[in-house]
Amino acid sequence: MKPVTAYPSGIILFLFALLQRSHGQCKEAAKKSEMNLSVKYDLPNFVTETPIQNVVLYKHHVYIGAINKIYVLNETLQNISVYKTGPVLENPDCTPCEDCKDKANLSSSVWKDNVNMALLLETYYDDQLISCGSVSGGICHRHIIPPDNPADIESEVHCMYSPQVDGEPDNCPDCVVSTLGTKVLVTEKDRFVNFFVGNTVTSAFQPPHVLHSISVRRLKETQDGFEFLTDQSYIDILPQFRDSYPIRYVHAFENDHFVYFLTVQRESLDSQAFHTRIIRFCTLDSEMRSYMEMPLECIFTEKRRKRSIRKEVFNILQAAYVSKPGAALAHEMGLGLNDDILYGVFAQSKPDSSEPTNRSAFFNKIVDKQNMKCLQHFYGKDSKYCLNRAFSRNASYCRAQDDEYRLEVTTPLQRVDLFMGQFNNVLLTSISVFTKGNLTVANLGTSEGRFMQIVVSRSEPTAPHVSFQLDSHPVSPQVVVENSVAADGYTLVVTGKKITKVPLNGPGCHHFQSCSQCLLAPAFMQCGWCGERCLRSPECAGGTWTQETCLPRVYEILPSSAPLEGGTKLTLCGWDFGFSKNNRFELKNTVVHIGGQICALEAKSSNKNKLECTVPAAKNASFNISSSVSVGHGKTLFNTFSYVNPIITSISPTYGPKSGGTLLTVAGKYLNSGKSRKIFVGEKPCILKSISASTVECYTPAQRIPQDYRVRVGIDEASRDAKGHFTYREDPVVLNIHPAKSFLSGGSTITAQGINLNSVCFPQMVITVPKLGMNFSVACSHRSSSEIICCTTPSLKAFNLQPPFVTKVFFIFDGVSSLYFDFDYVNNPVFKHFEKPLFISRGNPNVLEIKGNYIDSEAVKGEVLKVGNKSCENLLLQSESILCTVPSDLLKSNSELNIEVRQLHRTCNIHNKTQILLNLFFFFFFFFLI
């Protein structure tokens, strides 16, 4: 058995995306030097009234097949003529090509849009355009193209349909195309014109309009229709599988005496997963006995650590194109310049679907496969043909043997992505390929209407040199490439109702934003640098246009200042560093000067967008020296770098617990200069929180011994000491709290008692509510005693909890946390209003009785009750009232005093007092005793 060798000599895989990789530091400069993906180009275009399905170019005229119309344009895409193909009136009693206007009023008559399913050029008999539409059972019309007026496709139009003669098979050779999808290939061999057709069919296609899955038919010499040479000139999916096993024909082409179709279909009759297949049979095989299918898969592999490999399969073909390679690619692949290469764009499908996701790829080089089986979707699992049969195939020659018949190669052809996943998150929908000089260039279109060009290479990584938004509609697989070798070559690209003419030399050079990108563009684009823009020579008015050299550009310097002592790692962000057209990017001759001194370059951490060097110490010890920075031989200057003298003016706070965790603020000047900085308390590092020019914040480390420690700031090679010290104190300990209750609306003052509570400046109380799974933090304040702090409870009213409920309370003293204490929230009290003002006179008891409900004896002790903004001197709780002793100092003046109950309505660190006015007024009368 001979191996399968007669496939195209090469196939190449692509995986594209529009995501840019992160450049880390200097990413903003790198982004500014990248290709401008938002650039707009004004290109010749034409917009039709209905969506475009097919395009043909012939004798400098563009023929566009759209719904209900065929447009004829000149090469500048100006409309010359329009031929109307629909809507078409259809009636079951009307045969194709018959005028049904007399049946227009019948209920069985329907006007249907005519979708252009195939638009073909045939020149053997006549120069003619053949148009096949979705109406009348998928028949075709031929339009004679006059030699002296190619725009006239209306003068002579012939319907290609012959009524069935009695006794003829009911196979309708003139029913050519399917409304669900069709690919048609026209060939001319031995004075005959053959049409190879692949149709997507379902059970809906019934006689008399019979459509076949795949077929070969001959154009009659009378040109009034087609004929099948034998009853084996077509193959059909079995009726029981037509709805469950759809086949989508994506592309068709002829190569070396073989016809090829590329399809998307289920992996098997029992599978829900889809894959791509390549179908091949001999051009002269009218019975398609040499018919063979083989699965195709595009594989993306990514090497990971520990030698593991991640593999992804791209299973759905989106578009394909056949072209010859340029000299460079032919040499890399060991091919001849006249060998044909099949290029195909793949995508990953959604699970158990043929619908693609936004990921794409393409495949590379056919190999020999010998695992073969019966085509079950054509013959059935249990047919005699499929049972107990050994398949063999001599595929080196296009000559069928007696024992050769239609078969499927079961082992999929797998090829690896050529571009190794440099792009992602894009669905490619179109591809065409051409050669320019030694280069092979691919035109790519996306589902989002973006057009790209990229050089195809196996030895060097490449990226698109053209990428711009062509339209908002997907780019169609229908493409035309014309005059690729000539300077005025172009491609016609379809997006929805629009067709655009894009020069193969590229739409322009404006999208290159850096000089190096401009000069590294493929030579056929003819781009050069003019001042600050990438232009073609005729566009460079009044400037110097160059294709050889670039000056490096500095975008920013990080940091912009450094201590006088030097040692700072300086980063220069920009582009075109170390660029020369011959050597691309080499940094060995790149020199950075600061104020006339060399900044030692670190080549390993530098690249075309970033230079790193070590700043020398300042020659002059005076402060705040502005120094110019130059790259190369003084050609590129940047003047925003300064030597500075960092100083420390103060630290705050000046004490904290020995367990550390205090947020220390170091104030001063130029504290954000340099590249790296460290703060030390004693000899231990203080953990940095924030940095600015005037302050640096850090969390103090723990110290074993409570005493004074010096504070030191190190910035690169510079070191500065604070004048004051930071004092460590013994850790605070909370022994008890009172009261251990709060009203639901908060506002209670909780007093915590313990030892060393004044070790921190800003203690906090945290209430943990298990029912909510939440913590609530409030700031506390010191009282005169070092053993007492006071905190106000937050309101929990907004959380709709039913009191009473239990919480936990603990306290935070910088890096020290206390034990947990039980703490309850209870109902808010409800006080009764006074019916009239109450008078207290001097010399009488100064005790007020305030009546109400839900007055918790402990919660009310949290200083929630105020008289004249002061707490009661004494509180005595009775069954339904509170006895409040009015503070003595309030009796010394006549005044009206409000009673208020303090509450918090926000559960955060903001104390929100809400007064409850009880309509109680106090009048103090002074009188003298005689």
Secondary structure in CASP SS format (residue, H / E / C, confidence):
PFRMAT SS
TARGET T0000
AUTHOR 0000-0000-0000
METHOD secondary structure of the structure
MODEL  1
M C 1.00
K C 1.00
P C 1.00
V C 1.00
T C 1.00
A C 1.00
Y C 1.00
P C 1.00
S C 1.00
G E 1.00
I E 1.00
I E 1.00
L C 1.00
F C 1.00
L C 1.00
F C 1.00
A C 1.00
L C 1.00
L C 1.00
Q C 1.00
R C 1.00
S C 1.00
H C 1.00
G C 1.00
Q C 1.00
C C 1.00
K H 1.00
E H 1.00
A H 1.00
A H 1.00
K H 1.00
K H 1.00
S H 1.00
E C 1.00
M C 1.00
N C 1.00
L C 1.00
S C 1.00
V C 1.00
K C 1.00
Y C 1.00
D C 1.00
L C 1.00
P C 1.00
N E 1.00
F E 1.00
V E 1.00
T C 1.00
E C 1.00
T C 1.00
P C 1.00
I E 1.00
Q E 1.00
N E 1.00
V E 1.00
V E 1.00
L E 1.00
Y E 1.00
K C 1.00
H C 1.00
H E 1.00
V E 1.00
Y E 1.00
I E 1.00
G E 1.00
A E 1.00
I C 1.00
N C 1.00
K E 1.00
I E 1.00
Y E 1.00
V E 1.00
L E 1.00
N E 1.00
E C 1.00
T C 1.00
L C 1.00
Q C 1.00
N E 1.00
I E 1.00
S E 1.00
V E 1.00
Y E 1.00
K E 1.00
T C 1.00
G C 1.00
P C 1.00
V E 1.00
L E 1.00
E E 1.00
N C 1.00
P C 1.00
D C 1.00
C C 1.00
T C 1.00
P C 1.00
C C 1.00
E C 1.00
D C 1.00
C C 1.00
K H 1.00
D H 1.00
K H 1.00
A C 1.00
N C 1.00
L C 1.00
S C 1.00
S C 1.00
S C 1.00
V E 1.00
W E 1.00
K E 1.00
D C 1.00
N C 1.00
V C 1.00
N E 1.00
M E 1.00
A E 1.00
L E 1.00
L E 1.00
L E 1.00
E E 1.00
T C 1.00
Y C 1.00
Y C 1.00
D C 1.00
D C 1.00
Q E 1.00
L E 1.00
I E 1.00
S E 1.00
C E 1.00
G E 1.00
S C 1.00
V C 1.00
S C 1.00
G C 1.00
G C 1.00
I C 1.00
C E 1.00
H E 1.00
R E 1.00
H E 1.00
I E 1.00
I C 1.00
P C 1.00
P C 1.00
D C 1.00
N C 1.00
P C 1.00
A C 1.00
D C 1.00
I C 1.00
E C 1.00
S C 1.00
E C 1.00
V E 1.00
H E 1.00
C E 1.00
M E 1.00
Y C 1.00
S C 1.00
P C 1.00
Q C 1.00
V C 1.00
D C 1.00
G C 1.00
E C 1.00
P C 1.00
D C 1.00
N C 1.00
C C 1.00
P C 1.00
D C 1.00
C C 1.00
V C 1.00
V C 1.00
S C 1.00
T C 1.00
L C 1.00
G C 1.00
T E 1.00
K E 1.00
V E 1.00
L E 1.00
V E 1.00
T E 1.00
E E 1.00
K E 1.00
D C 1.00
R C 1.00
F E 1.00
V E 1.00
N E 1.00
F E 1.00
F E 1.00
V E 1.00
G E 1.00
N E 1.00
T C 1.00
V C 1.00
T C 1.00
S C 1.00
A C 1.00
F C 1.00
Q C 1.00
P C 1.00
P C 1.00
H C 1.00
V C 1.00
L C 1.00
H C 1.00
S C 1.00
I E 1.00
S E 1.00
V E 1.00
R E 1.00
R E 1.00
L E 1.00
K C 1.00
E C 1.00
T C 1.00
Q C 1.00
D C 1.00
G C 1.00
F E 1.00
E E 1.00
F C 1.00
L C 1.00
T C 1.00
D C 1.00
Q C 1.00
S C 1.00
Y E 1.00
I E 1.00
D C 1.00
I C 1.00
L C 1.00
P H 1.00
Q H 1.00
F H 1.00
R C 1.00
D C 1.00
S C 1.00
Y C 1.00
P C 1.00
I C 1.00
R E 1.00
Y E 1.00
V E 1.00
H E 1.00
A E 1.00
F E 1.00
E E 1.00
N E 1.00
D C 1.00
H C 1.00
F E 1.00
V E 1.00
Y E 1.00
F E 1.00
L E 1.00
T E 1.00
V E 1.00
Q E 1.00
R E 1.00
E C 1.00
S C 1.00
L C 1.00
D C 1.00
S C 1.00
Q C 1.00
A C 1.00
F E 1.00
H E 1.00
T E 1.00
R E 1.00
I E 1.00
I E 1.00
R E 1.00
F E 1.00
C E 1.00
T C 1.00
L C 1.00
D C 1.00
S C 1.00
E C 1.00
M C 1.00
R C 1.00
S C 1.00
Y C 1.00
M E 1.00
E E 1.00
M E 1.00
P E 1.00
L E 1.00
E E 1.00
C E 1.00
I E 1.00
F E 1.00
T E 1.00
E E 1.00
K E 1.00
R C 1.00
R H 1.00
K H 1.00
R H 1.00
S C 1.00
I E 1.00
R E 1.00
K E 1.00
E E 1.00
V E 1.00
F E 1.00
N C 1.00
I E 1.00
L E 1.00
Q E 1.00
A E 1.00
A E 1.00
Y E 1.00
V E 1.00
S E 1.00
K C 1.00
P C 1.00
G C 1.00
A H 1.00
A H 1.00
L H 1.00
A H 1.00
H H 1.00
E H 1.00
M H 1.00
G C 1.00
L C 1.00
G C 1.00
L C 1.00
N C 1.00
D C 1.00
D C 1.00
I E 1.00
L E 1.00
Y E 1.00
G E 1.00
V E 1.00
F E 1.00
A E 1.00
Q E 1.00
S E 1.00
K C 1.00
P C 1.00
D C 1.00
S C 1.00
S C 1.00
E C 1.00
P E 1.00
T E 1.00
N E 1.00
R E 1.00
S E 1.00
A E 1.00
F C 1.00
F C 1.00
N C 1.00
K C 1.00
I C 1.00
V C 1.00
D C 1.00
K C 1.00
Q C 1.00
N C 1.00
M E 1.00
K E 1.00
C C 1.00
L C 1.00
Q H 1.00
H H 1.00
F H 1.00
Y H 1.00
G C 1.00
K C 1.00
D C 1.00
S C 1.00
K C 1.00
Y C 1.00
C C 1.00
L C 1.00
N C 1.00
R C 1.00
A C 1.00
F C 1.00
S C 1.00
R C 1.00
N C 1.00
A C 1.00
S C 1.00
Y C 1.00
C C 1.00
R C 1.00
A C 1.00
Q C 1.00
D C 1.00
D C 1.00
E C 1.00
Y C 1.00
R C 1.00
L E 1.00
E E 1.00
V E 1.00
T C 1.00
T C 1.00
P C 1.00
L E 1.00
Q E 1.00
R E 1.00
V E 1.00
D C 1.00
L C 1.00
F C 1.00
M C 1.00
G C 1.00
Q C 1.00
F C 1.00
N C 1.00
N C 1.00
V C 1.00
L C 1.00
L E 1.00
T E 1.00
S E 1.00
I E 1.00
S E 1.00
V E 1.00
F E 1.00
T E 1.00
K E 1.00
G C 1.00
N C 1.00
L E 1.00
T E 1.00
V E 1.00
A E 1.00
N E 1.00
L E 1.00
G E 1.00
T E 1.00
S C 1.00
E C 1.00
G C 1.00
R E 1.00
F E 1.00
M E 1.00
Q E 1.00
I E 1.00
V E 1.00
V C 1.00
S C 1.00
R C 1.00
S C 1.00
E C 1.00
P C 1.00
T C 1.00
A C 1.00
P C 1.00
H C 1.00
V E 1.00
S E 1.00
F E 1.00
Q E 1.00
L C 1.00
D C 1.00
S C 1.00
H C 1.00
P C 1.00
V E 1.00
S E 1.00
P E 1.00
Q E 1.00
V E 1.00
V E 1.00
V E 1.00
E E 1.00
N C 1.00
S C 1.00
V C 1.00
A C 1.00
A C 1.00
D C 1.00
G C 1.00
Y E 1.00
T E 1.00
L E 1.00
V E 1.00
V E 1.00
T E 1.00
G C 1.00
K C 1.00
K E 1.00
I E 1.00
T E 1.00
K E 1.00
V E 1.00
P E 1.00
L C 1.00
N C 1.00
G C 1.00
P C 1.00
G C 1.00
C C 1.00
H C 1.00
H C 1.00
F C 1.00
Q C 1.00
S C 1.00
C H 1.00
S H 1.00
Q H 1.00
C H 1.00
L H 1.00
L H 1.00
A C 1.00
P C 1.00
A H 1.00
F H 1.00
M H 1.00
Q C 1.00
C C 1.00
G E 1.00
W E 1.00
C E 1.00
G C 1.00
E C 1.00
R E 1.00
C E 1.00
L E 1.00
R C 1.00
S H 1.00
P H 1.00
E H 1.00
C C 1.00
A C 1.00
G C 1.00
G C 1.00
T C 1.00
W E 1.00
T E 1.00
Q C 1.00
E C 1.00
T C 1.00
C C 1.00
L C 1.00
P C 1.00
R E 1.00
V E 1.00
Y E 1.00
E E 1.00
I E 1.00
L E 1.00
P C 1.00
S C 1.00
S E 1.00
A E 1.00
P E 1.00
L C 1.00
E C 1.00
G C 1.00
G C 1.00
T C 1.00
K E 1.00
L E 1.00
T E 1.00
L E 1.00
C E 1.00
G E 1.00
W E 1.00
D C 1.00
F C 1.00
G C 1.00
F E 1.00
S E 1.00
K C 1.00
N C 1.00
N C 1.00
R E 1.00
F E 1.00
E C 1.00
L C 1.00
K C 1.00
N C 1.00
T C 1.00
V C 1.00
V E 1.00
H E 1.00
I E 1.00
G C 1.00
G C 1.00
Q E 1.00
I E 1.00
C E 1.00
A E 1.00
L E 1.00
E C 1.00
A H 1.00
K H 1.00
S H 1.00
S C 1.00
N E 1.00
K C 1.00
N C 1.00
K E 1.00
L E 1.00
E E 1.00
C E 1.00
T E 1.00
V C 1.00
P C 1.00
A C 1.00
A C 1.00
K C 1.00
N C 1.00
A C 1.00
S C 1.00
F C 1.00
N C 1.00
I E 1.00
S E 1.00
S E 1.00
S E 1.00
V E 1.00
S E 1.00
V E 1.00
G C 1.00
H C 1.00
G C 1.00
K C 1.00
T E 1.00
L E 1.00
F E 1.00
N E 1.00
T E 1.00
F E 1.00
S E 1.00
Y E 1.00
V E 1.00
N C 1.00
P C 1.00
I E 1.00
I E 1.00
T E 1.00
S E 1.00
I E 1.00
S E 1.00
P C 1.00
T C 1.00
Y E 1.00
G E 1.00
P E 1.00
K C 1.00
S C 1.00
G C 1.00
G C 1.00
T C 1.00
L E 1.00
L E 1.00
T E 1.00
V E 1.00
A E 1.00
G E 1.00
K E 1.00
Y C 1.00
L C 1.00
N C 1.00
S C 1.00
G C 1.00
K C 1.00
S C 1.00
R E 1.00
K E 1.00
I E 1.00
F E 1.00
V E 1.00
G C 1.00
E C 1.00
K E 1.00
P E 1.00
C E 1.00
I E 1.00
L E 1.00
K E 1.00
S E 1.00
I E 1.00
S C 1.00
A C 1.00
S C 1.00
T E 1.00
V E 1.00
E E 1.00
C E 1.00
Y E 1.00
T C 1.00
P C 1.00
A C 1.00
Q C 1.00
R C 1.00
I C 1.00
P C 1.00
Q C 1.00
D E 1.00
Y E 1.00
R E 1.00
V E 1.00
R E 1.00
V E 1.00
G E 1.00
I E 1.00
D C 1.00
E C 1.00
A E 1.00
S E 1.00
R E 1.00
D E 1.00
A E 1.00
K E 1.00
G E 1.00
H E 1.00
F E 1.00
T E 1.00
Y E 1.00
R E 1.00
E C 1.00
D C 1.00
P C 1.00
V E 1.00
V E 1.00
L E 1.00
N E 1.00
I E 1.00
H E 1.00
P C 1.00
A C 1.00
K E 1.00
S E 1.00
F E 1.00
L C 1.00
S C 1.00
G C 1.00
G C 1.00
S C 1.00
T E 1.00
I E 1.00
T E 1.00
A E 1.00
Q E 1.00
G E 1.00
I E 1.00
N C 1.00
L H 1.00
N H 1.00
S H 1.00
V C 1.00
C C 1.00
F C 1.00
P C 1.00
Q E 1.00
M E 1.00
V E 1.00
I E 1.00
T E 1.00
V E 1.00
P C 1.00
K C 1.00
L C 1.00
G C 1.00
M E 1.00
N E 1.00
F E 1.00
S E 1.00
V E 1.00
A E 1.00
C E 1.00
S E 1.00
H E 1.00
R C 1.00
S C 1.00
S C 1.00
S C 1.00
E C 1.00
I E 1.00
I E 1.00
C E 1.00
C E 1.00
T E 1.00
T C 1.00
P C 1.00
S C 1.00
L C 1.00
K H 1.00
A H 1.00
F H 1.00
N C 1.00
L C 1.00
Q C 1.00
P C 1.00
P C 1.00
F E 1.00
V E 1.00
T E 1.00
K E 1.00
V E 1.00
F E 1.00
F E 1.00
I E 1.00
F E 1.00
D C 1.00
G C 1.00
V E 1.00
S E 1.00
S C 1.00
L C 1.00
Y C 1.00
F E 1.00
D E 1.00
F E 1.00
D E 1.00
Y E 1.00
V E 1.00
N C 1.00
N C 1.00
P C 1.00
V E 1.00
F E 1.00
K C 1.00
H C 1.00
F C 1.00
E C 1.00
K C 1.00
P C 1.00
L E 1.00
F E 1.00
I C 1.00
S C 1.00
R C 1.00
G C 1.00
N C 1.00
P C 1.00
N C 1.00
V E 1.00
L E 1.00
E E 1.00
I E 1.00
K E 1.00
G E 1.00
N E 1.00
Y C 1.00
I C 1.00
D C 1.00
S C 1.00
E C 1.00
A H 1.00
V H 1.00
K H 1.00
G C 1.00
E C 1.00
V C 1.00
L E 1.00
K E 1.00
V E 1.00
G C 1.00
N C 1.00
K E 1.00
S E 1.00
C C 1.00
E C 1.00
N E 1.00
L E 1.00
L E 1.00
L E 1.00
Q C 1.00
S C 1.00
E C 1.00
S E 1.00
I E 1.00
L E 1.00
C E 1.00
T E 1.00
V C 1.00
P C 1.00
S H 1.00
D H 1.00
L H 1.00
L H 1.00
K H 1.00
S C 1.00
N C 1.00
S C 1.00
E C 1.00
L C 1.00
N C 1.00
I E 1.00
E E 1.00
V E 1.00
R C 1.00
Q C 1.00
L E 1.00
H C 1.00
R C 1.00
T C 1.00
C C 1.00
N C 1.00
I C 1.00
H C 1.00
N C 1.00
K E 1.00
T C 1.00
Q C 1.00
I C 1.00
L C 1.00
L C 1.00
N C 1.00
L C 1.00
F C 1.00
F E 1.00
F E 1.00
F C 1.00
F C 1.00
F C 1.00
F C 1.00
F C 1.00
L C 1.00
I C 1.00
END
